[in-house]
């Protein structure tokens, strides 16, 4: 079912309506959480939870994609051993110092 609904800010947008069933204990927990929040209605509260979960899901998906791209491009080239990683970080720190701060000490 497609409905028109007025959302915050007065913007009109097409929305789809869904309904779902919850176990009584979960429903009571959702109602209690809604009452402790600033949500005006249970529907608004559930909508906000869904949006937050989608943001989290997108972030995790983007992170996984970035990790895949880094792996496919050969990694971050920090080194294989702990000592190599430490040496690489020291070199990076030295380069940053030379670029950003060395002129202050000359």
C-alpha positions in Angstrom: 0.0 0.0 0.0 1.4 3.4 -1.0 0.3 6.4 1.1 1.0 10.1 1.2 2.1 11.3 4.6 3.3 14.6 6.0 6.7 14.2 7.7 8.7 16.5 9.8 9.3 19.8 8.1 6.1 19.6 6.2 7.6 17.7 3.3 5.2 15.4 1.5 6.6 12.1 0.3 5.3 8.7 -0.9 5.5 6.1 1.9 4.8 2.5 2.1 3.0 1.2 5.1 4.0 -2.0 6.9 2.7 -3.9 9.8 4.4 -6.5 11.9 3.8 -8.7 14.9 6.0 -8.7 18.0 6.1 -11.0 21.0 4.3 -9.3 23.9 7.5 -8.9 25.9 9.3 -7.2 23.0 6.3 -5.0 22.3 6.3 -3.9 26.0 10.0 -3.2 25.8 9.6 -1.1 22.7 6.7 0.9 24.3 8.9 1.5 27.4 11.8 2.7 25.3 9.5 5.0 23.3 8.2 6.5 26.5 11.8 7.2 27.7 12.6 8.8 24.3 11.5 12.1 22.8 9.4 10.4 20.1 5.9 11.7 19.7 4.5 8.4 18.7 5.3 4.7 18.6 5.5 4.8 14.8 7.9 7.7 14.9 10.1 5.9 17.5 10.2 2.7 15.4 10.9 4.7 12.2 13.9 6.3 14.0 15.2 2.9 15.2 14.9 1.6 11.6 16.8 4.6 10.2 19.5 4.3 12.8 19.9 0.6 12.0 20.1 1.3 8.3 22.8 3.9 8.9 24.8 1.3 10.9 24.3 -1.3 8.2 25.4 1.2 5.5 28.5 2.1 7.5 29.4 -1.6 8.0 28.8 -2.3 4.3 31.0 0.6 3.3 33.7 -0.4 5.8 33.7 -4.0 4.3 34.0 -2.5 0.8 36.9 -0.3 1.9 38.6 -3.3 3.5 38.2 -5.3 0.3 39.6 -2.5 -1.8 42.6 -2.2 0.5 43.2 -5.9 0.3 42.9 -6.0 -3.5 45.3 -3.1 -3.9 48.0 -4.8 -1.8 47.2 -3.6 1.7 48.4 -0.5 3.5 52.1 -1.5 3.1 52.8 -1.0 6.8 55.0 -4.0 7.0 54.8 -7.7 7.9 56.4 -7.7 11.3 55.8 -5.6 14.4 59.2 -4.0 14.0 58.4 -3.1 10.3 55.1 -1.5 11.3 56.8 0.5 14.1 59.6 1.7 11.7 57.0 2.7 9.1 55.0 4.6 11.7 58.1 6.4 12.9 59.0 7.3 9.3 55.5 8.7 8.7 55.7 10.7 11.9 59.1 12.1 10.9 57.7 13.1 7.5 54.7 14.8 9.1 57.0 16.7 11.5 59.3 17.8 8.6 56.3 19.0 6.6 54.2 20.6 9.2 56.4 21.6 12.2 60.2 21.6 11.4 60.1 25.3 10.3 58.9 26.3 13.8 62.2 25.0 15.2 64.6 26.5 12.7 
